[in-house]
Amino acid sequence: MIVIAIIGILAAIAIPSFSEMIERNKLKQAAEGLKSDLAWARSESIKQSCNVSTAITTGANWQYVMTPCTGTAKTVTSTSSAVNLTGTTFTGNIVTFDFRRGGSEDAGATFATTNYQVTVDVDNGRRIRICNPVAGSAVGGYEGC
């Protein structure tokens, strides 16, 4: 009985940290997905010698649509399995990569949950990075913005 009571106490302590870990990992997944797709759009614009644009929208669900030079547009939409990104905001809603130098205008997307925030930042189109905008709600593994 004592062993079962100790296991119950340890489980009660550990469960909240698991839910926060899941929240952080889903937030990282959304940010890493956008970062890799923006890097792909940049490389495709250089490879195909034409501009590639990414239109990012918010609403009930956030989404972005990538329009490559050839082929069909790729649409990525948040799903019900993703963490509720209630405070998701985007600056520079259309990111167009210029094929001559792979550059674009400054843009960014801040993904936020109730406890954490992370930003995907495009600096002059040449550097795509993920950073923490606020130290108190930082997600581990990323530098500050």
C-alpha positions as CSV (number, residue, x, y, z in Angstrom):
1,M,0.0,0.0,0.0
2,I,2.9,2.4,0.8
3,V,4.5,1.7,-2.6
4,I,1.2,2.4,-4.4
5,A,0.7,5.7,-2.4
6,I,4.3,6.8,-3.3
7,I,3.6,6.0,-7.0
8,G,0.4,8.0,-6.9
9,I,2.1,11.0,-5.3
10,L,4.9,10.9,-7.9
11,A,2.4,10.6,-10.8
12,A,0.4,13.6,-9.4
13,I,3.6,15.6,-9.5
14,A,4.7,14.5,-13.0
15,I,1.5,14.8,-15.0
16,P,1.5,18.7,-15.1
17,S,5.0,18.7,-16.5
18,F,4.1,16.3,-19.2
19,S,1.2,18.5,-20.4
20,E,3.6,21.5,-20.6
21,M,6.1,19.4,-22.4
22,I,3.5,18.4,-25.0
23,E,2.4,22.1,-25.4
24,R,6.1,23.1,-26.0
25,N,6.7,20.3,-28.5
26,K,3.5,21.1,-30.5
27,L,4.5,24.8,-30.6
28,K,8.0,23.8,-31.8
29,Q,6.5,21.5,-34.4
30,A,4.4,24.4,-35.9
31,A,7.4,26.8,-35.9
32,E,9.9,24.3,-37.3
33,G,7.4,23.3,-40.0
34,L,7.0,27.0,-41.1
35,K,10.7,27.6,-41.0
36,S,11.5,24.5,-43.1
37,D,8.8,25.4,-45.7
38,L,10.1,29.0,-45.9
39,A,13.7,27.6,-46.5
40,W,12.3,25.3,-49.2
41,A,10.5,28.3,-50.9
42,R,13.7,30.3,-50.8
43,S,15.7,27.4,-52.4
44,E,13.0,26.7,-55.0
45,S,13.0,30.4,-56.1
46,I,16.8,30.2,-56.7
47,K,16.7,26.8,-58.3
48,Q,13.8,27.6,-60.7
49,S,14.8,31.2,-61.4
50,C,11.5,32.7,-60.4
51,N,9.9,34.3,-57.4
52,V,8.2,32.0,-54.9
53,S,5.6,33.6,-52.5
54,T,4.1,32.4,-49.3
55,A,0.8,34.0,-48.1
56,I,0.2,33.6,-44.4
57,T,-3.3,34.1,-43.0
58,T,-5.0,33.9,-39.6
59,G,-8.6,33.3,-38.6
60,A,-10.3,30.4,-36.9
61,N,-7.2,28.4,-38.1
62,W,-3.8,29.9,-39.2
63,Q,-2.5,28.7,-42.5
64,Y,0.0,29.5,-45.2
65,V,-0.2,28.9,-49.0
66,M,3.1,28.5,-50.9
67,T,2.9,29.2,-54.6
68,P,5.9,27.7,-56.5
69,C,6.9,28.5,-60.1
70,T,5.5,25.3,-61.5
71,G,3.1,22.8,-60.0
72,T,0.2,23.4,-57.6
73,A,0.2,25.6,-54.6
74,K,0.9,23.9,-51.2
75,T,-1.5,24.8,-48.4
76,V,-0.6,24.1,-44.8
77,T,-3.4,24.6,-42.2
78,S,-3.4,24.2,-38.5
79,T,-5.2,21.0,-37.4
80,S,-7.2,20.0,-34.4
81,S,-4.4,17.8,-33.2
82,A,-2.1,20.9,-33.0
83,V,-1.9,22.9,-29.8
84,N,-4.4,25.8,-29.7
85,L,-2.2,28.7,-31.0
86,T,-4.5,31.4,-29.7
87,G,-2.1,34.3,-30.0
88,T,-0.7,33.5,-33.4
89,T,0.3,36.7,-35.3
90,F,2.0,37.3,-38.5
91,T,3.9,40.4,-39.7
92,G,4.5,40.8,-43.4
93,N,1.7,38.4,-44.4
94,I,3.2,37.7,-47.9
95,V,6.8,36.6,-48.1
96,T,8.1,36.6,-51.6
97,F,11.6,35.2,-52.2
98,D,13.5,36.9,-55.1
99,F,15.3,34.4,-57.2
100,R,18.3,36.6,-58.0
101,R,19.7,36.6,-54.5
102,G,17.1,34.6,-52.5
103,G,16.2,37.6,-50.5
104,S,12.8,38.9,-49.4
105,E,11.3,41.6,-47.2
106,D,11.5,41.3,-43.4
107,A,8.6,39.1,-42.1
108,G,7.8,36.9,-39.2
109,A,5.3,34.8,-37.4
110,T,4.8,34.6,-33.7
111,F,3.2,31.4,-32.5
112,A,1.8,31.6,-28.9
113,T,-0.1,29.4,-26.5
114,T,-1.2,30.3,-23.0
115,N,2.2,29.6,-21.6
116,Y,4.8,29.9,-24.4
117,Q,5.8,32.0,-27.4
118,V,8.1,31.4,-30.3
119,T,8.8,33.5,-33.4
120,V,9.8,32.4,-37.0
121,D,11.8,35.4,-38.2
122,V,12.9,36.2,-41.8
123,D,15.7,38.9,-41.8
124,N,16.0,40.4,-45.3
125,G,15.1,37.0,-46.6
126,R,18.6,35.6,-46.2
127,R,18.3,34.4,-42.6
128,I,15.3,32.3,-41.4
129,R,15.5,31.6,-37.7
130,I,13.4,30.6,-34.8
131,C,13.8,32.7,-31.6
132,N,12.1,33.5,-28.3
133,P,10.4,36.9,-28.3
134,V,9.8,37.0,-24.5
135,A,12.1,35.5,-21.9
136,G,9.4,34.6,-19.4
137,S,7.6,32.4,-22.0
138,A,10.6,31.1,-23.8
139,V,10.8,27.7,-25.4
140,G,14.1,25.9,-24.8
141,G,16.6,25.5,-27.5
142,Y,16.2,28.9,-29.2
143,E,18.0,32.2,-28.7
144,G,16.2,35.4,-27.9
145,C,14.9,37.7,-30.7
